[in-house]
């Protein structure tokens, strides 16, 4: 029988670049829109680090790369077309990173509450996770439209954890980029960052408590952080 030693703890996960490699479909949508606008498509590597910054940043990048006026990229009409196209192709090529399913199952078996805290709109997040059969692992999927402030505000994490039925004082953030690290620091939560995600700046500079190269290392990182937590707590008495 699995020891339910993580009961009372919540683990909050970022989505894009942490749980799921969503670059193929986000950049696929970007390139279809660029072609429709008479512009050349962008290379995957040139745009993938911008994924955590949202659709508007991707559109601006595409227009800048083509030497086209960015005012068009910033239009609400083009943004809405991006969302419609992306929703239609949201899981064509996107896949969970290696080890995600197995790790989520082990953490849940040990009693942890799992929640997604993402800057991706909630309905799109739910659609992607449902299509990849990942939604069943999470007590809540919380995008910026369901909280009072988006990451890097700590309010996003605290409210996401509370929505899932957890205690923000006993929660850990797992992400891949500056908004995740910033939100964790603002919320007073330990932070694990993966090195394989989408970040325009070196992940080593973001101040994570733990860096991991493989998703399957999340469980060991959580155990290390909890050991530090309980040792620190014991030393106070």
Biotite code that builds the C-alpha atoms (Angstrom):
import biotite.structure as struc

atoms = struc.array([
    struc.Atom([0.000, 0.000, 0.000], chain_id="A", res_id=1, res_name="UNK", atom_name="CA", element="C"),
    struc.Atom([1.271, 3.476, -0.886], chain_id="A", res_id=2, res_name="UNK", atom_name="CA", element="C"),
    struc.Atom([2.049, 5.700, 2.084], chain_id="A", res_id=3, res_name="UNK", atom_name="CA", element="C"),
    struc.Atom([-0.197, 8.783, 1.858], chain_id="A", res_id=4, res_name="UNK", atom_name="CA", element="C"),
    struc.Atom([2.528, 11.017, 3.239], chain_id="A", res_id=5, res_name="UNK", atom_name="CA", element="C"),
    struc.Atom([1.616, 13.989, 1.019], chain_id="A", res_id=6, res_name="UNK", atom_name="CA", element="C"),
    struc.Atom([-1.873, 14.466, 2.452], chain_id="A", res_id=7, res_name="UNK", atom_name="CA", element="C"),
    struc.Atom([-2.395, 18.098, 3.371], chain_id="A", res_id=8, res_name="UNK", atom_name="CA", element="C"),
    struc.Atom([-0.052, 19.301, 0.611], chain_id="A", res_id=9, res_name="UNK", atom_name="CA", element="C"),
    struc.Atom([-0.972, 20.818, -2.734], chain_id="A", res_id=10, res_name="UNK", atom_name="CA", element="C"),
    struc.Atom([1.227, 20.875, -5.807], chain_id="A", res_id=11, res_name="UNK", atom_name="CA", element="C"),
    struc.Atom([0.421, 23.575, -8.364], chain_id="A", res_id=12, res_name="UNK", atom_name="CA", element="C"),
    struc.Atom([1.588, 23.090, -11.935], chain_id="A", res_id=13, res_name="UNK", atom_name="CA", element="C"),
    struc.Atom([2.046, 25.497, -14.787], chain_id="A", res_id=14, res_name="UNK", atom_name="CA", element="C"),
    struc.Atom([0.700, 24.122, -18.078], chain_id="A", res_id=15, res_name="UNK", atom_name="CA", element="C"),
    struc.Atom([2.577, 25.152, -21.235], chain_id="A", res_id=16, res_name="UNK", atom_name="CA", element="C"),
    struc.Atom([6.228, 24.164, -21.026], chain_id="A", res_id=17, res_name="UNK", atom_name="CA", element="C"),
    struc.Atom([5.786, 22.311, -17.731], chain_id="A", res_id=18, res_name="UNK", atom_name="CA", element="C"),
    struc.Atom([3.114, 19.654, -18.183], chain_id="A", res_id=19, res_name="UNK", atom_name="CA", element="C"),
    struc.Atom([2.663, 19.866, -21.944], chain_id="A", res_id=20, res_name="UNK", atom_name="CA", element="C"),
    struc.Atom([4.853, 20.620, -24.944], chain_id="A", res_id=21, res_name="UNK", atom_name="CA", element="C"),
    struc.Atom([2.292, 22.836, -26.657], chain_id="A", res_id=22, res_name="UNK", atom_name="CA", element="C"),
    struc.Atom([4.735, 24.577, -29.010], chain_id="A", res_id=23, res_name="UNK", atom_name="CA", element="C"),
    struc.Atom([3.738, 22.646, -32.161], chain_id="A", res_id=24, res_name="UNK", atom_name="CA", element="C"),
    struc.Atom([0.115, 23.785, -32.043], chain_id="A", res_id=25, res_name="UNK", atom_name="CA", element="C"),
    struc.Atom([0.665, 27.345, -30.795], chain_id="A", res_id=26, res_name="UNK", atom_name="CA", element="C"),
    struc.Atom([3.283, 28.027, -33.437], chain_id="A", res_id=27, res_name="UNK", atom_name="CA", element="C"),
    struc.Atom([1.216, 26.148, -36.005], chain_id="A", res_id=28, res_name="UNK", atom_name="CA", element="C"),
    struc.Atom([-1.643, 28.568, -35.400], chain_id="A", res_id=29, res_name="UNK", atom_name="CA", element="C"),
    struc.Atom([0.760, 31.513, -35.557], chain_id="A", res_id=30, res_name="UNK", atom_name="CA", element="C"),
    struc.Atom([2.138, 30.371, -38.899], chain_id="A", res_id=31, res_name="UNK", atom_name="CA", element="C"),
    struc.Atom([-1.290, 29.776, -40.438], chain_id="A", res_id=32, res_name="UNK", atom_name="CA", element="C"),
    struc.Atom([-2.293, 33.324, -39.531], chain_id="A", res_id=33, res_name="UNK", atom_name="CA", element="C"),
    struc.Atom([0.972, 34.755, -40.838], chain_id="A", res_id=34, res_name="UNK", atom_name="CA", element="C"),
    struc.Atom([0.473, 33.003, -44.167], chain_id="A", res_id=35, res_name="UNK", atom_name="CA", element="C"),
    struc.Atom([-3.113, 34.296, -44.332], chain_id="A", res_id=36, res_name="UNK", atom_name="CA", element="C"),
    struc.Atom([-1.692, 37.793, -43.789], chain_id="A", res_id=37, res_name="UNK", atom_name="CA", element="C"),
    struc.Atom([0.773, 37.321, -46.649], chain_id="A", res_id=38, res_name="UNK", atom_name="CA", element="C"),
    struc.Atom([3.765, 36.911, -44.343], chain_id="A", res_id=39, res_name="UNK", atom_name="CA", element="C"),
    struc.Atom([6.341, 34.100, -44.059], chain_id="A", res_id=40, res_name="UNK", atom_name="CA", element="C"),
    struc.Atom([6.032, 31.540, -41.254], chain_id="A", res_id=41, res_name="UNK", atom_name="CA", element="C"),
    struc.Atom([8.499, 31.542, -38.357], chain_id="A", res_id=42, res_name="UNK", atom_name="CA", element="C"),
    struc.Atom([10.836, 28.771, -37.251], chain_id="A", res_id=43, res_name="UNK", atom_name="CA", element="C"),
    struc.Atom([9.760, 26.758, -34.212], chain_id="A", res_id=44, res_name="UNK", atom_name="CA", element="C"),
    struc.Atom([12.924, 27.574, -32.247], chain_id="A", res_id=45, res_name="UNK", atom_name="CA", element="C"),
    struc.Atom([12.612, 31.318, -32.769], chain_id="A", res_id=46, res_name="UNK", atom_name="CA", element="C"),
    struc.Atom([9.130, 31.534, -31.235], chain_id="A", res_id=47, res_name="UNK", atom_name="CA", element="C"),
    struc.Atom([8.950, 28.749, -28.642], chain_id="A", res_id=48, res_name="UNK", atom_name="CA", element="C"),
    struc.Atom([10.516, 30.778, -25.814], chain_id="A", res_id=49, res_name="UNK", atom_name="CA", element="C"),
    struc.Atom([7.699, 33.340, -26.155], chain_id="A", res_id=50, res_name="UNK", atom_name="CA", element="C"),
    struc.Atom([4.892, 30.846, -25.537], chain_id="A", res_id=51, res_name="UNK", atom_name="CA", element="C"),
    struc.Atom([4.545, 31.734, -21.889], chain_id="A", res_id=52, res_name="UNK", atom_name="CA", element="C"),
    struc.Atom([4.029, 35.376, -22.836], chain_id="A", res_id=53, res_name="UNK", atom_name="CA", element="C"),
    struc.Atom([0.750, 34.683, -24.653], chain_id="A", res_id=54, res_name="UNK", atom_name="CA", element="C"),
    struc.Atom([-0.734, 34.826, -28.142], chain_id="A", res_id=55, res_name="UNK", atom_name="CA", element="C"),
    struc.Atom([-0.229, 38.558, -28.609], chain_id="A", res_id=56, res_name="UNK", atom_name="CA", element="C"),
    struc.Atom([3.522, 38.231, -28.018], chain_id="A", res_id=57, res_name="UNK", atom_name="CA", element="C"),
    struc.Atom([3.679, 35.412, -30.570], chain_id="A", res_id=58, res_name="UNK", atom_name="CA", element="C"),
    struc.Atom([1.834, 37.509, -33.137], chain_id="A", res_id=59, res_name="UNK", atom_name="CA", element="C"),
    struc.Atom([4.114, 40.495, -32.588], chain_id="A", res_id=60, res_name="UNK", atom_name="CA", element="C"),
    struc.Atom([7.153, 38.252, -32.968], chain_id="A", res_id=61, res_name="UNK", atom_name="CA", element="C"),
    struc.Atom([5.838, 36.881, -36.258], chain_id="A", res_id=62, res_name="UNK", atom_name="CA", element="C"),
    struc.Atom([5.201, 40.348, -37.681], chain_id="A", res_id=63, res_name="UNK", atom_name="CA", element="C"),
    struc.Atom([8.547, 41.666, -36.460], chain_id="A", res_id=64, res_name="UNK", atom_name="CA", element="C"),
    struc.Atom([10.365, 38.705, -37.994], chain_id="A", res_id=65, res_name="UNK", atom_name="CA", element="C"),
    struc.Atom([8.751, 39.531, -41.344], chain_id="A", res_id=66, res_name="UNK", atom_name="CA", element="C"),
    struc.Atom([9.517, 43.248, -41.030], chain_id="A", res_id=67, res_name="UNK", atom_name="CA", element="C"),
    struc.Atom([5.787, 44.030, -41.041], chain_id="A", res_id=68, res_name="UNK", atom_name="CA", element="C"),
    struc.Atom([4.058, 46.741, -38.958], chain_id="A", res_id=69, res_name="UNK", atom_name="CA", element="C"),
    struc.Atom([3.257, 45.364, -35.517], chain_id="A", res_id=70, res_name="UNK", atom_name="CA", element="C"),
    struc.Atom([0.066, 47.425, -35.194], chain_id="A", res_id=71, res_name="UNK", atom_name="CA", element="C"),
    struc.Atom([-1.749, 44.753, -37.173], chain_id="A", res_id=72, res_name="UNK", atom_name="CA", element="C"),
    struc.Atom([-0.334, 42.031, -34.890], chain_id="A", res_id=73, res_name="UNK", atom_name="CA", element="C"),
    struc.Atom([-1.794, 43.871, -31.893], chain_id="A", res_id=74, res_name="UNK", atom_name="CA", element="C"),
    struc.Atom([-5.320, 44.083, -33.284], chain_id="A", res_id=75, res_name="UNK", atom_name="CA", element="C"),
    struc.Atom([-8.186, 42.442, -31.405], chain_id="A", res_id=76, res_name="UNK", atom_name="CA", element="C"),
    struc.Atom([-9.487, 40.929, -34.636], chain_id="A", res_id=77, res_name="UNK", atom_name="CA", element="C"),
    struc.Atom([-6.275, 39.022, -35.315], chain_id="A", res_id=78, res_name="UNK", atom_name="CA", element="C"),
    struc.Atom([-6.073, 37.955, -31.667], chain_id="A", res_id=79, res_name="UNK", atom_name="CA", element="C"),
    struc.Atom([-9.592, 36.482, -31.849], chain_id="A", res_id=80, res_name="UNK", atom_name="CA", element="C"),
    struc.Atom([-8.724, 34.653, -35.072], chain_id="A", res_id=81, res_name="UNK", atom_name="CA", element="C"),
    struc.Atom([-5.701, 33.205, -33.287], chain_id="A", res_id=82, res_name="UNK", atom_name="CA", element="C"),
    struc.Atom([-7.858, 31.861, -30.444], chain_id="A", res_id=83, res_name="UNK", atom_name="CA", element="C"),
    struc.Atom([-10.429, 30.324, -32.805], chain_id="A", res_id=84, res_name="UNK", atom_name="CA", element="C"),
    struc.Atom([-7.768, 28.587, -34.901], chain_id="A", res_id=85, res_name="UNK", atom_name="CA", element="C"),
    struc.Atom([-5.829, 27.417, -31.855], chain_id="A", res_id=86, res_name="UNK", atom_name="CA", element="C"),
    struc.Atom([-8.915, 25.910, -30.223], chain_id="A", res_id=87, res_name="UNK", atom_name="CA", element="C"),
    struc.Atom([-9.550, 23.931, -33.419], chain_id="A", res_id=88, res_name="UNK", atom_name="CA", element="C"),
    struc.Atom([-5.992, 22.540, -33.453], chain_id="A", res_id=89, res_name="UNK", atom_name="CA", element="C"),
    struc.Atom([-5.135, 22.583, -29.734], chain_id="A", res_id=90, res_name="UNK", atom_name="CA", element="C"),
    struc.Atom([-4.010, 18.952, -29.471], chain_id="A", res_id=91, res_name="UNK", atom_name="CA", element="C"),
    struc.Atom([-2.898, 18.158, -33.020], chain_id="A", res_id=92, res_name="UNK", atom_name="CA", element="C"),
    struc.Atom([0.752, 17.956, -32.035], chain_id="A", res_id=93, res_name="UNK", atom_name="CA", element="C"),
    struc.Atom([0.841, 18.892, -28.342], chain_id="A", res_id=94, res_name="UNK", atom_name="CA", element="C"),
    struc.Atom([1.840, 16.112, -25.978], chain_id="A", res_id=95, res_name="UNK", atom_name="CA", element="C"),
    struc.Atom([2.605, 15.682, -22.261], chain_id="A", res_id=96, res_name="UNK", atom_name="CA", element="C"),
    struc.Atom([6.296, 15.697, -21.496], chain_id="A", res_id=97, res_name="UNK", atom_name="CA", element="C"),
    struc.Atom([7.837, 12.329, -20.713], chain_id="A", res_id=98, res_name="UNK", atom_name="CA", element="C"),
    struc.Atom([7.017, 11.157, -17.206], chain_id="A", res_id=99, res_name="UNK", atom_name="CA", element="C"),
    struc.Atom([4.081, 13.495, -16.609], chain_id="A", res_id=100, res_name="UNK", atom_name="CA", element="C"),
    struc.Atom([1.302, 10.909, -16.340], chain_id="A", res_id=101, res_name="UNK", atom_name="CA", element="C"),
    struc.Atom([3.275, 8.516, -14.164], chain_id="A", res_id=102, res_name="UNK", atom_name="CA", element="C"),
    struc.Atom([4.456, 11.298, -11.846], chain_id="A", res_id=103, res_name="UNK", atom_name="CA", element="C"),
    struc.Atom([0.977, 12.763, -11.402], chain_id="A", res_id=104, res_name="UNK", atom_name="CA", element="C"),
    struc.Atom([-0.383, 9.320, -10.578], chain_id="A", res_id=105, res_name="UNK", atom_name="CA", element="C"),
    struc.Atom([2.302, 8.704, -7.947], chain_id="A", res_id=106, res_name="UNK", atom_name="CA", element="C"),
    struc.Atom([1.820, 12.111, -6.305], chain_id="A", res_id=107, res_name="UNK", atom_name="CA", element="C"),
    struc.Atom([-1.955, 11.624, -6.170], chain_id="A", res_id=108, res_name="UNK", atom_name="CA", element="C"),
    struc.Atom([-1.543, 8.124, -4.734], chain_id="A", res_id=109, res_name="UNK", atom_name="CA", element="C"),
    struc.Atom([0.529, 9.671, -1.944], chain_id="A", res_id=110, res_name="UNK", atom_name="CA", element="C"),
    struc.Atom([-2.357, 12.005, -1.105], chain_id="A", res_id=111, res_name="UNK", atom_name="CA", element="C"),
    struc.Atom([-1.265, 15.269, -2.742], chain_id="A", res_id=112, res_name="UNK", atom_name="CA", element="C"),
    struc.Atom([-3.864, 17.642, -4.163], chain_id="A", res_id=113, res_name="UNK", atom_name="CA", element="C"),
    struc.Atom([-2.909, 18.577, -7.731], chain_id="A", res_id=114, res_name="UNK", atom_name="CA", element="C"),
    struc.Atom([-3.955, 21.835, -9.387], chain_id="A", res_id=115, res_name="UNK", atom_name="CA", element="C"),
    struc.Atom([-3.094, 23.646, -12.609], chain_id="A", res_id=116, res_name="UNK", atom_name="CA", element="C"),
    struc.Atom([-2.272, 27.346, -12.231], chain_id="A", res_id=117, res_name="UNK", atom_name="CA", element="C"),
    struc.Atom([-1.743, 28.758, -15.716], chain_id="A", res_id=118, res_name="UNK", atom_name="CA", element="C"),
    struc.Atom([-1.825, 32.092, -17.531], chain_id="A", res_id=119, res_name="UNK", atom_name="CA", element="C"),
    struc.Atom([-3.576, 30.287, -20.389], chain_id="A", res_id=120, res_name="UNK", atom_name="CA", element="C"),
    struc.Atom([-7.306, 31.002, -20.498], chain_id="A", res_id=121, res_name="UNK", atom_name="CA", element="C"),
    struc.Atom([-9.230, 28.452, -18.425], chain_id="A", res_id=122, res_name="UNK", atom_name="CA", element="C"),
    struc.Atom([-11.453, 27.139, -21.201], chain_id="A", res_id=123, res_name="UNK", atom_name="CA", element="C"),
    struc.Atom([-8.477, 26.541, -23.497], chain_id="A", res_id=124, res_name="UNK", atom_name="CA", element="C"),
    struc.Atom([-6.535, 24.921, -20.660], chain_id="A", res_id=125, res_name="UNK", atom_name="CA", element="C"),
    struc.Atom([-9.413, 22.578, -19.892], chain_id="A", res_id=126, res_name="UNK", atom_name="CA", element="C"),
    struc.Atom([-9.842, 21.721, -23.574], chain_id="A", res_id=127, res_name="UNK", atom_name="CA", element="C"),
    struc.Atom([-6.165, 20.879, -24.002], chain_id="A", res_id=128, res_name="UNK", atom_name="CA", element="C"),
    struc.Atom([-5.976, 18.793, -20.826], chain_id="A", res_id=129, res_name="UNK", atom_name="CA", element="C"),
    struc.Atom([-9.189, 16.941, -21.655], chain_id="A", res_id=130, res_name="UNK", atom_name="CA", element="C"),
    struc.Atom([-7.986, 16.067, -25.149], chain_id="A", res_id=131, res_name="UNK", atom_name="CA", element="C"),
    struc.Atom([-4.715, 14.766, -23.712], chain_id="A", res_id=132, res_name="UNK", atom_name="CA", element="C"),
    struc.Atom([-6.574, 12.832, -20.955], chain_id="A", res_id=133, res_name="UNK", atom_name="CA", element="C"),
    struc.Atom([-4.785, 14.813, -18.235], chain_id="A", res_id=134, res_name="UNK", atom_name="CA", element="C"),
    struc.Atom([-7.701, 16.782, -16.751], chain_id="A", res_id=135, res_name="UNK", atom_name="CA", element="C"),
    struc.Atom([-8.708, 13.815, -14.559], chain_id="A", res_id=136, res_name="UNK", atom_name="CA", element="C"),
    struc.Atom([-5.563, 14.239, -12.470], chain_id="A", res_id=137, res_name="UNK", atom_name="CA", element="C"),
    struc.Atom([-6.391, 17.726, -11.207], chain_id="A", res_id=138, res_name="UNK", atom_name="CA", element="C"),
    struc.Atom([-8.760, 18.994, -8.538], chain_id="A", res_id=139, res_name="UNK", atom_name="CA", element="C"),
    struc.Atom([-8.990, 22.326, -10.395], chain_id="A", res_id=140, res_name="UNK", atom_name="CA", element="C"),
    struc.Atom([-7.713, 24.017, -13.554], chain_id="A", res_id=141, res_name="UNK", atom_name="CA", element="C"),
    struc.Atom([-7.295, 27.703, -12.853], chain_id="A", res_id=142, res_name="UNK", atom_name="CA", element="C"),
    struc.Atom([-6.523, 30.219, -15.582], chain_id="A", res_id=143, res_name="UNK", atom_name="CA", element="C"),
    struc.Atom([-6.189, 34.001, -15.157], chain_id="A", res_id=144, res_name="UNK", atom_name="CA", element="C"),
    struc.Atom([-9.921, 34.518, -15.706], chain_id="A", res_id=145, res_name="UNK", atom_name="CA", element="C"),
    struc.Atom([-10.688, 32.615, -12.477], chain_id="A", res_id=146, res_name="UNK", atom_name="CA", element="C"),
    struc.Atom([-8.425, 34.574, -10.125], chain_id="A", res_id=147, res_name="UNK", atom_name="CA", element="C"),
    struc.Atom([-7.980, 38.173, -9.051], chain_id="A", res_id=148, res_name="UNK", atom_name="CA", element="C"),
    struc.Atom([-4.511, 38.515, -10.606], chain_id="A", res_id=149, res_name="UNK", atom_name="CA", element="C"),
    struc.Atom([-2.438, 36.468, -13.021], chain_id="A", res_id=150, res_name="UNK", atom_name="CA", element="C"),
    struc.Atom([1.076, 35.152, -12.478], chain_id="A", res_id=151, res_name="UNK", atom_name="CA", element="C"),
    struc.Atom([3.583, 36.522, -11.467], chain_id="A", res_id=152, res_name="UNK", atom_name="CA", element="C"),
    struc.Atom([1.182, 37.642, -8.747], chain_id="A", res_id=153, res_name="UNK", atom_name="CA", element="C"),
    struc.Atom([1.139, 35.252, -5.825], chain_id="A", res_id=154, res_name="UNK", atom_name="CA", element="C"),
    struc.Atom([-2.627, 35.753, -5.651], chain_id="A", res_id=155, res_name="UNK", atom_name="CA", element="C"),
    struc.Atom([-2.969, 33.447, -8.657], chain_id="A", res_id=156, res_name="UNK", atom_name="CA", element="C"),
    struc.Atom([-1.293, 30.577, -6.845], chain_id="A", res_id=157, res_name="UNK", atom_name="CA", element="C"),
    struc.Atom([-2.999, 31.148, -3.511], chain_id="A", res_id=158, res_name="UNK", atom_name="CA", element="C"),
    struc.Atom([-6.454, 31.323, -5.094], chain_id="A", res_id=159, res_name="UNK", atom_name="CA", element="C"),
    struc.Atom([-5.783, 28.323, -7.342], chain_id="A", res_id=160, res_name="UNK", atom_name="CA", element="C"),
    struc.Atom([-4.704, 26.214, -4.364], chain_id="A", res_id=161, res_name="UNK", atom_name="CA", element="C"),
    struc.Atom([-7.734, 27.324, -2.353], chain_id="A", res_id=162, res_name="UNK", atom_name="CA", element="C"),
    struc.Atom([-10.027, 26.532, -5.294], chain_id="A", res_id=163, res_name="UNK", atom_name="CA", element="C"),
    struc.Atom([-8.627, 22.995, -5.332], chain_id="A", res_id=164, res_name="UNK", atom_name="CA", element="C"),
    struc.Atom([-9.375, 22.636, -1.616], chain_id="A", res_id=165, res_name="UNK", atom_name="CA", element="C"),
    struc.Atom([-5.783, 23.025, -0.487], chain_id="A", res_id=166, res_name="UNK", atom_name="CA", element="C"),
    struc.Atom([-3.911, 25.193, 1.984], chain_id="A", res_id=167, res_name="UNK", atom_name="CA", element="C"),
    struc.Atom([-1.688, 27.883, 0.393], chain_id="A", res_id=168, res_name="UNK", atom_name="CA", element="C"),
    struc.Atom([0.623, 27.563, 3.406], chain_id="A", res_id=169, res_name="UNK", atom_name="CA", element="C"),
    struc.Atom([1.332, 23.968, 2.367], chain_id="A", res_id=170, res_name="UNK", atom_name="CA", element="C"),
    struc.Atom([1.778, 24.215, -1.371], chain_id="A", res_id=171, res_name="UNK", atom_name="CA", element="C"),
    struc.Atom([4.591, 23.918, -3.908], chain_id="A", res_id=172, res_name="UNK", atom_name="CA", element="C"),
    struc.Atom([4.769, 25.476, -7.383], chain_id="A", res_id=173, res_name="UNK", atom_name="CA", element="C"),
    struc.Atom([6.158, 23.593, -10.393], chain_id="A", res_id=174, res_name="UNK", atom_name="CA", element="C"),
    struc.Atom([6.786, 25.689, -13.481], chain_id="A", res_id=175, res_name="UNK", atom_name="CA", element="C"),
    struc.Atom([9.219, 26.617, -16.214], chain_id="A", res_id=176, res_name="UNK", atom_name="CA", element="C"),
    struc.Atom([9.499, 30.402, -16.484], chain_id="A", res_id=177, res_name="UNK", atom_name="CA", element="C"),
    struc.Atom([9.685, 33.771, -14.742], chain_id="A", res_id=178, res_name="UNK", atom_name="CA", element="C"),
    struc.Atom([5.923, 34.144, -14.091], chain_id="A", res_id=179, res_name="UNK", atom_name="CA", element="C"),
    struc.Atom([5.977, 30.858, -12.155], chain_id="A", res_id=180, res_name="UNK", atom_name="CA", element="C"),
    struc.Atom([9.048, 31.747, -10.118], chain_id="A", res_id=181, res_name="UNK", atom_name="CA", element="C"),
    struc.Atom([7.746, 35.241, -9.443], chain_id="A", res_id=182, res_name="UNK", atom_name="CA", element="C"),
    struc.Atom([4.334, 34.028, -8.345], chain_id="A", res_id=183, res_name="UNK", atom_name="CA", element="C"),
    struc.Atom([5.844, 31.411, -6.044], chain_id="A", res_id=184, res_name="UNK", atom_name="CA", element="C"),
    struc.Atom([8.097, 33.997, -4.410], chain_id="A", res_id=185, res_name="UNK", atom_name="CA", element="C"),
    struc.Atom([5.200, 36.436, -4.023], chain_id="A", res_id=186, res_name="UNK", atom_name="CA", element="C"),
    struc.Atom([3.035, 33.700, -2.483], chain_id="A", res_id=187, res_name="UNK", atom_name="CA", element="C"),
    struc.Atom([5.784, 32.434, -0.192], chain_id="A", res_id=188, res_name="UNK", atom_name="CA", element="C"),
    struc.Atom([5.742, 28.994, -1.824], chain_id="A", res_id=189, res_name="UNK", atom_name="CA", element="C"),
    struc.Atom([8.727, 26.784, -2.662], chain_id="A", res_id=190, res_name="UNK", atom_name="CA", element="C"),
    struc.Atom([9.366, 26.621, -6.397], chain_id="A", res_id=191, res_name="UNK", atom_name="CA", element="C"),
    struc.Atom([10.541, 23.817, -8.656], chain_id="A", res_id=192, res_name="UNK", atom_name="CA", element="C"),
    struc.Atom([11.438, 24.831, -12.218], chain_id="A", res_id=193, res_name="UNK", atom_name="CA", element="C"),
    struc.Atom([11.976, 22.475, -15.148], chain_id="A", res_id=194, res_name="UNK", atom_name="CA", element="C"),
    struc.Atom([14.835, 23.191, -17.529], chain_id="A", res_id=195, res_name="UNK", atom_name="CA", element="C"),
    struc.Atom([13.058, 21.960, -20.675], chain_id="A", res_id=196, res_name="UNK", atom_name="CA", element="C"),
    struc.Atom([10.262, 24.538, -20.824], chain_id="A", res_id=197, res_name="UNK", atom_name="CA", element="C"),
    struc.Atom([9.659, 27.849, -22.554], chain_id="A", res_id=198, res_name="UNK", atom_name="CA", element="C"),
    struc.Atom([11.598, 30.783, -21.140], chain_id="A", res_id=199, res_name="UNK", atom_name="CA", element="C"),
    struc.Atom([13.297, 33.686, -22.957], chain_id="A", res_id=200, res_name="UNK", atom_name="CA", element="C"),
    struc.Atom([15.843, 34.027, -20.129], chain_id="A", res_id=201, res_name="UNK", atom_name="CA", element="C"),
    struc.Atom([18.057, 31.298, -18.637], chain_id="A", res_id=202, res_name="UNK", atom_name="CA", element="C"),
    struc.Atom([16.025, 29.283, -16.146], chain_id="A", res_id=203, res_name="UNK", atom_name="CA", element="C"),
    struc.Atom([19.055, 29.184, -13.855], chain_id="A", res_id=204, res_name="UNK", atom_name="CA", element="C"),
    struc.Atom([18.657, 32.929, -13.207], chain_id="A", res_id=205, res_name="UNK", atom_name="CA", element="C"),
    struc.Atom([15.039, 32.742, -11.980], chain_id="A", res_id=206, res_name="UNK", atom_name="CA", element="C"),
    struc.Atom([15.679, 31.826, -8.354], chain_id="A", res_id=207, res_name="UNK", atom_name="CA", element="C"),
    struc.Atom([14.041, 28.416, -8.142], chain_id="A", res_id=208, res_name="UNK", atom_name="CA", element="C"),
    struc.Atom([14.490, 26.351, -4.998], chain_id="A", res_id=209, res_name="UNK", atom_name="CA", element="C"),
    struc.Atom([15.098, 23.301, -7.184], chain_id="A", res_id=210, res_name="UNK", atom_name="CA", element="C"),
    struc.Atom([15.884, 22.875, -10.903], chain_id="A", res_id=211, res_name="UNK", atom_name="CA", element="C"),
    struc.Atom([15.058, 19.574, -12.606], chain_id="A", res_id=212, res_name="UNK", atom_name="CA", element="C"),
    struc.Atom([15.944, 18.285, -16.063], chain_id="A", res_id=213, res_name="UNK", atom_name="CA", element="C"),
    struc.Atom([13.245, 15.591, -16.289], chain_id="A", res_id=214, res_name="UNK", atom_name="CA", element="C"),
    struc.Atom([9.624, 15.707, -15.169], chain_id="A", res_id=215, res_name="UNK", atom_name="CA", element="C"),
    struc.Atom([9.988, 12.383, -13.392], chain_id="A", res_id=216, res_name="UNK", atom_name="CA", element="C"),
    struc.Atom([12.340, 14.194, -10.976], chain_id="A", res_id=217, res_name="UNK", atom_name="CA", element="C"),
    struc.Atom([9.415, 16.270, -9.617], chain_id="A", res_id=218, res_name="UNK", atom_name="CA", element="C"),
    struc.Atom([8.633, 13.689, -6.939], chain_id="A", res_id=219, res_name="UNK", atom_name="CA", element="C"),
    struc.Atom([12.193, 13.636, -5.581], chain_id="A", res_id=220, res_name="UNK", atom_name="CA", element="C"),
    struc.Atom([12.287, 17.451, -5.612], chain_id="A", res_id=221, res_name="UNK", atom_name="CA", element="C"),
    struc.Atom([9.007, 17.617, -3.668], chain_id="A", res_id=222, res_name="UNK", atom_name="CA", element="C"),
    struc.Atom([10.359, 15.164, -1.094], chain_id="A", res_id=223, res_name="UNK", atom_name="CA", element="C"),
    struc.Atom([13.484, 17.268, -0.632], chain_id="A", res_id=224, res_name="UNK", atom_name="CA", element="C"),
    struc.Atom([11.486, 20.470, -0.142], chain_id="A", res_id=225, res_name="UNK", atom_name="CA", element="C"),
    struc.Atom([9.180, 18.807, 2.384], chain_id="A", res_id=226, res_name="UNK", atom_name="CA", element="C"),
    struc.Atom([12.156, 17.429, 4.291], chain_id="A", res_id=227, res_name="UNK", atom_name="CA", element="C"),
    struc.Atom([13.566, 20.956, 4.527], chain_id="A", res_id=228, res_name="UNK", atom_name="CA", element="C"),
    struc.Atom([10.147, 22.233, 5.623], chain_id="A", res_id=229, res_name="UNK", atom_name="CA", element="C"),
    struc.Atom([9.789, 19.775, 8.478], chain_id="A", res_id=230, res_name="UNK", atom_name="CA", element="C"),
    struc.Atom([13.403, 20.199, 9.623], chain_id="A", res_id=231, res_name="UNK", atom_name="CA", element="C"),
    struc.Atom([12.958, 23.973, 9.686], chain_id="A", res_id=232, res_name="UNK", atom_name="CA", element="C"),
    struc.Atom([9.694, 23.595, 11.589], chain_id="A", res_id=233, res_name="UNK", atom_name="CA", element="C"),
    struc.Atom([11.304, 21.300, 14.164], chain_id="A", res_id=234, res_name="UNK", atom_name="CA", element="C"),
    struc.Atom([14.157, 23.743, 14.744], chain_id="A", res_id=235, res_name="UNK", atom_name="CA", element="C"),
    struc.Atom([11.674, 26.441, 15.756], chain_id="A", res_id=236, res_name="UNK", atom_name="CA", element="C"),
    struc.Atom([10.661, 24.433, 18.827], chain_id="A", res_id=237, res_name="UNK", atom_name="CA", element="C"),
])
